[in-house]
Amino acid sequence: MLTGSCMCGKVAYEVDAEPGPIVHCHCVTCRKAHGSAFSTVTNVSRDHFRWTRGEDLLAGFESSPGKQRYFCSHCGSHIVAAREGKDTILLRMGCLDTPITNRPKVHIWRSDCASWFDPKDQLPEWPEGAPPTSDQR
């Protein structure tokens, strides 16, 4: 069983199926919708997906013809996306509450990628926050 929720916790869902492949999408609409270099998603069967609370708090936006992106109208978390006529729903991996061990399989829409991000870059890692001497703002 997979569970997920928005940042404020008012909207939640569950899925009684295994997730599909995990993908990093760099398309311009994912970058704009998430304010990030890419969006990480997986798909699940629409028949195995259900809202457990807050469905009435969802707002939607048709980002491209036939594709609705749904987000919490209270906190703004982008939770899922769905295409008309498709039997799957795209889960936004950042909203999953269930830990999974699957790893991303591919970067897609690299033709739209942010000029300032290269997935091949090896950057320093810190367990929390930024290093004390960082010039980060």
C-alpha positions as CSV (number, residue, x, y, z in Angstrom):
1,M,0.0,0.0,0.0
2,L,1.3,3.4,-1.0
3,T,0.2,6.5,0.8
4,G,0.8,10.2,0.1
5,S,-0.3,13.6,1.3
6,C,0.3,17.3,0.7
7,M,2.5,19.5,2.9
8,C,-0.2,20.6,5.2
9,G,-1.7,17.1,5.5
10,K,-5.3,18.2,4.5
11,V,-5.2,16.1,1.3
12,A,-4.2,12.5,1.3
13,Y,-4.4,9.4,-0.9
14,E,-3.7,5.7,-1.0
15,V,-2.8,3.3,-3.8
16,D,-3.1,-0.5,-3.4
17,A,-0.6,-1.3,-6.3
18,E,3.1,-1.1,-6.9
19,P,4.4,2.1,-8.5
20,G,5.6,2.1,-12.1
21,P,9.0,3.3,-13.2
22,I,10.3,6.4,-11.5
23,V,11.1,9.2,-13.9
24,H,12.8,12.7,-13.6
25,C,10.9,15.0,-16.0
26,H,12.7,18.1,-17.2
27,C,9.8,19.5,-19.4
28,V,9.2,23.2,-19.1
29,T,5.7,22.7,-17.6
30,C,7.1,20.4,-14.8
31,R,9.8,22.9,-14.1
32,K,7.4,25.8,-13.9
33,A,4.8,23.9,-11.9
34,H,7.3,22.7,-9.3
35,G,9.7,25.7,-9.4
36,S,12.6,23.2,-9.7
37,A,15.0,21.7,-12.3
38,F,12.7,18.7,-12.7
39,S,9.8,16.8,-11.3
40,T,10.1,13.2,-10.2
41,V,7.0,11.0,-10.9
42,T,5.8,7.5,-11.1
43,N,2.5,6.1,-12.5
44,V,-0.1,3.9,-10.8
45,S,-3.3,2.4,-12.0
46,R,-6.2,4.8,-11.7
47,D,-8.4,1.8,-10.5
48,H,-6.1,1.3,-7.5
49,F,-5.9,5.0,-6.5
50,R,-8.3,6.7,-4.1
51,W,-8.4,9.9,-2.1
52,T,-8.6,9.3,1.7
53,R,-9.2,12.9,2.7
54,G,-9.4,16.4,1.3
55,E,-10.5,15.7,-2.2
56,D,-12.8,18.8,-1.9
57,L,-9.6,20.9,-1.3
58,L,-8.1,19.9,-4.7
59,A,-7.6,22.5,-7.4
60,G,-6.7,21.6,-10.9
61,F,-4.9,23.2,-13.9
62,E,-4.9,22.0,-17.4
63,S,-1.2,22.4,-18.2
64,S,-1.4,20.9,-21.7
65,P,-4.3,19.7,-23.7
66,G,-5.9,16.8,-21.8
67,K,-3.5,16.9,-18.9
68,Q,-4.8,18.1,-15.4
69,R,-2.3,18.8,-12.6
70,Y,-3.9,18.6,-9.2
71,F,-2.7,20.5,-6.1
72,C,-3.9,21.3,-2.6
73,S,-5.7,24.6,-2.6
74,H,-4.6,25.2,1.0
75,C,-0.8,24.6,0.9
76,G,-0.1,24.4,-2.9
77,S,1.5,21.0,-3.0
78,H,1.3,19.4,-6.4
79,I,0.1,15.9,-5.7
80,V,-0.9,14.1,-8.9
81,A,-1.5,14.6,-12.6
82,A,-3.8,12.7,-14.9
83,R,-4.4,12.6,-18.7
84,E,-7.9,12.2,-20.2
85,G,-8.4,8.7,-21.4
86,K,-5.4,7.2,-19.7
87,D,-5.8,4.4,-17.1
88,T,-2.9,5.7,-15.0
89,I,-2.3,8.6,-12.6
90,L,1.1,10.3,-12.1
91,L,2.1,10.6,-8.5
92,R,4.5,13.3,-7.5
93,M,7.2,11.4,-5.6
94,G,7.8,14.3,-3.2
95,C,4.3,13.8,-1.8
96,L,4.7,10.0,-1.1
97,D,4.6,9.2,2.6
98,T,5.5,5.5,2.1
99,P,9.2,4.8,1.8
100,I,10.1,2.9,-1.4
101,T,13.4,1.4,-2.5
102,N,12.8,1.7,-6.3
103,R,15.3,4.0,-8.0
104,P,14.7,6.5,-10.8
105,K,15.1,4.9,-14.3
106,V,15.5,7.9,-16.7
107,H,15.6,11.6,-17.2
108,I,13.1,12.7,-19.8
109,W,12.6,16.0,-21.7
110,R,16.2,16.9,-21.4
111,S,15.7,19.1,-24.4
112,D,13.7,21.4,-22.1
113,C,16.2,21.2,-19.2
114,A,17.2,24.1,-17.0
115,S,20.5,25.6,-18.2
116,W,21.8,25.7,-14.6
117,F,21.3,22.0,-13.8
118,D,23.4,19.0,-15.1
119,P,22.4,15.6,-13.6
120,K,26.0,14.5,-14.2
121,D,27.5,17.0,-11.8
122,Q,28.9,15.6,-8.6
123,L,28.2,18.1,-5.8
124,P,29.1,18.0,-2.1
125,E,26.4,16.7,0.2
126,W,25.4,17.7,3.7
127,P,23.1,15.8,5.9
128,E,21.2,18.9,6.9
129,G,21.2,22.5,5.8
130,A,24.2,24.1,4.2
131,P,27.9,24.2,5.3
132,P,28.6,27.0,7.8
133,T,31.1,28.6,5.4
134,S,28.7,28.5,2.5
135,D,28.1,31.6,0.4
136,Q,24.6,30.3,-0.3
137,R,21.7,32.8,0.0
